[in-house]
Amino acid sequence: MTEQTRLTAAETVHEQRSWLFTVRDRHGELDEVILVPCEDGKDRNDDASDASADSGVEAWVNRCTHEAQRLDRGFGAAMRNGQVVCPKHGSLFDACSGDCDNGDAAGTTLVSVAVAVEDGGVYLTDDGYEFVHEGSLEDGAKEGSDDAEDDGDDAPSSTSHIGF
């Protein structure tokens, strides 16, 4: 098994309905990932507080497949009946499979990130990502982390990379 980084408790994900963290990919780029409860095979209308600590949790890159809209904008991903709701166009992604069968993102699937639930904890097990910190990219900048400062130095001074 790959090296594991403990992220949070599965119970926390079920109680909060999502949990946001920042990762660095194998190319050194920062990105955000959300953990969401996967209650496949359960009554999705059950109260989250009744969820067992060993219940399923899935991880997805925090980006809608339609227009790269953040699913969790820093205050929790919108969840409805076991689905993650895109806040821009309302597309619904199955929390367990990442599949979307409606709206502008229909026919697409969220980008998955490998996690494991063991002894009530959620662990990052994906070799393609390294845990940076809990919360959004902006949370790292607020905390004055070295990661946020380094990334700001390399960013272009405008939204366009084209110079005239």
Helices and strands as residue ranges (DSSP letters): E 5-9, H 10-16, E 19-25, E 30-38, G 48-50, E 56-61, E 78-80, E 83-85, E 92-94, G 103-105, E 112-113, E 115-118, E 121-124, E 129-134, H 137-142, H 146-154
